[in-house]
Amino acid sequence: MSSKNTNKPSKSPSESHAEIIVRMFPSDANPAGNVFGGEILKNIDMVAGIVAQRHSQSNAVTVSLDSVNFLKPVFVGNVLFLNARINYVHNSSMEIEVKVEAEDIITGIRNVTATAFVTFVGLGQNGKPIPVPNLTLKTDEERVKFEEGKSRMEKRLKNRQK
């Protein structure tokens, strides 16, 4: 099964998946040692951008960052694992889902600390939106994520028109 989009060869979500690992330092945090939400958002945007560019094979820019949920604090010394996958494609836009886990290196305990959905648009050399490849959906999970992403995209578009 494949989503409907362009003449470009379609790609599976696994072809553009990305994970980055980042250690949190004192410069990333407030005086109490809690990492700034903005630092976590920066890393979410970075890993989502990698997925968007891998999928589109073009420049890609952030259009929206929504459904960001900070679930647990991140502390200085924690290692962040940011996993990103593409869920949905529509013409030039792509929805990327990011899951953030923080690991305490001393204990080895990992906790999911944040989740987010980020929308990117693929751009051509002229800076205008371009069609991006379809998604090839092979598993039930990929089909479910695609339909959920489609629903969120429809809500985003509806909210922009208000």
C-alpha positions in Angstrom: 0.0 0.0 0.0 1.2 3.5 -0.8 0.0 7.0 0.0 -1.0 9.1 -3.1 1.2 12.0 -4.0 3.8 12.4 -6.8 5.7 10.6 -9.6 8.7 10.3 -7.3 9.5 6.8 -6.1 7.8 6.2 -2.8 9.7 5.4 0.4 9.0 3.5 3.6 9.1 5.3 6.9 12.1 3.2 7.9 14.1 4.7 5.0 14.1 8.1 6.6 14.0 7.2 10.3 16.6 9.1 12.4 17.9 8.9 16.0 20.2 11.4 17.6 21.9 11.1 21.0 22.8 14.3 22.9 24.3 14.8 26.4 22.8 17.6 28.5 25.3 20.1 30.0 25.0 22.9 32.5 24.8 25.4 29.7 21.5 23.7 28.7 19.8 24.2 32.0 18.5 26.6 34.6 20.3 27.0 38.0 18.3 24.1 39.5 19.7 21.7 36.9 16.5 21.3 34.8 17.2 21.4 31.1 15.3 24.2 29.3 12.3 23.1 27.3 13.7 25.3 24.4 16.9 23.1 24.4 14.7 20.0 24.0 12.6 21.7 21.3 15.8 22.6 19.4 16.8 18.9 19.4 13.3 17.8 18.4 13.3 20.2 15.4 16.8 19.0 14.4 16.0 15.3 14.4 12.7 15.9 12.7 14.5 18.0 10.0 16.8 15.1 9.3 13.9 12.8 8.7 12.1 15.4 6.5 15.3 16.0 4.4 16.0 12.2 4.1 12.4 11.6 2.9 12.1 14.6 0.5 15.8 14.6 -0.6 15.4 18.4 -0.7 15.6 21.4 1.6 12.8 21.1 4.2 11.6 23.7 6.6 9.5 23.6 9.8 5.9 24.7 9.3 4.5 23.7 12.7 5.4 22.1 15.9 2.4 20.9 17.8 1.2 18.4 20.3 4.5 18.9 22.2 4.2 17.1 25.6 6.8 17.5 28.2 6.2 14.4 30.4 9.1 14.4 32.8 12.0 16.7 33.5 15.4 16.3 31.9 18.5 17.0 34.1 22.1 18.1 33.5 24.1 14.9 32.8 21.2 13.0 31.2 21.6 11.6 27.7 18.7 12.3 25.4 17.7 9.8 22.8 15.5 11.4 20.2 13.8 9.0 17.8 12.0 10.4 14.8 9.8 8.8 12.1 7.7 10.1 9.3 4.0 9.3 9.7 2.2 11.2 6.9 2.9 12.9 3.6 0.6 15.3 1.8 1.8 17.0 -1.4 4.8 19.0 -0.1 4.2 18.5 3.6 5.4 15.8 6.0 4.4 15.0 9.6 7.3 13.7 11.7 6.7 12.1 15.1 9.5 12.5 17.7 9.9 10.6 20.9 12.4 11.8 23.5 13.9 9.6 26.2 16.3 10.7 28.9 18.8 8.3 30.4 20.5 8.7 33.7 23.9 7.3 32.9 24.6 6.3 36.5 21.5 4.2 37.0 20.9 3.3 33.3 17.2 4.2 33.8 15.5 5.7 30.7 12.2 7.6 30.8 10.1 9.0 28.0 10.4 12.7 28.7 8.7 14.3 25.7 6.8 13.6 22.5 6.0 15.9 19.5 4.6 16.1 16.0 6.5 18.4 13.6 5.3 19.4 10.1 7.9 20.2 7.5 7.5 21.3 3.8 9.9 20.2 1.1 11.3 23.1 -0.9 12.8 23.3 -4.3 15.9 25.3 -5.3 13.6 28.4 -5.9 12.4 28.2 -2.3 8.9 27.2 -3.3 7.1 24.0 -2.0 7.7 20.9 -4.1 5.9 17.5 -4.1 7.7 15.0 -1.9 7.7 11.2 -2.3 4.8 9.0 -1.3 5.0 6.8 1.7 5.0 3.0 1.1 3.0 1.6 4.0 3.9 -2.0 4.7 2.8 -2.7 8.2 -0.5 -2.2 10.1 1.3 0.2 12.5 2.5 2.3 9.5 -1.1 2.4 8.1 -2.5 3.4 11.5 0.2 6.1 12.0 -0.6 7.4 8.4 -4.3 7.7 9.1 -3.7 9.4 12.5 -1.3 11.8 10.8 -3.8 12.5 8.1 -6.4 13.4 10.7 -4.0 15.7 12.5 -3.0 17.4 9.2 -6.7 18.0 8.4 -7.2 19.6 11.8 -4.1 21.8 11.3 -5.3 23.0 7.9 -8.8 23.7 9.3 -7.3 25.7 12.2 -5.2 27.8 9.8 -8.3 28.8 7.9 -10.0 30.3 11.0 
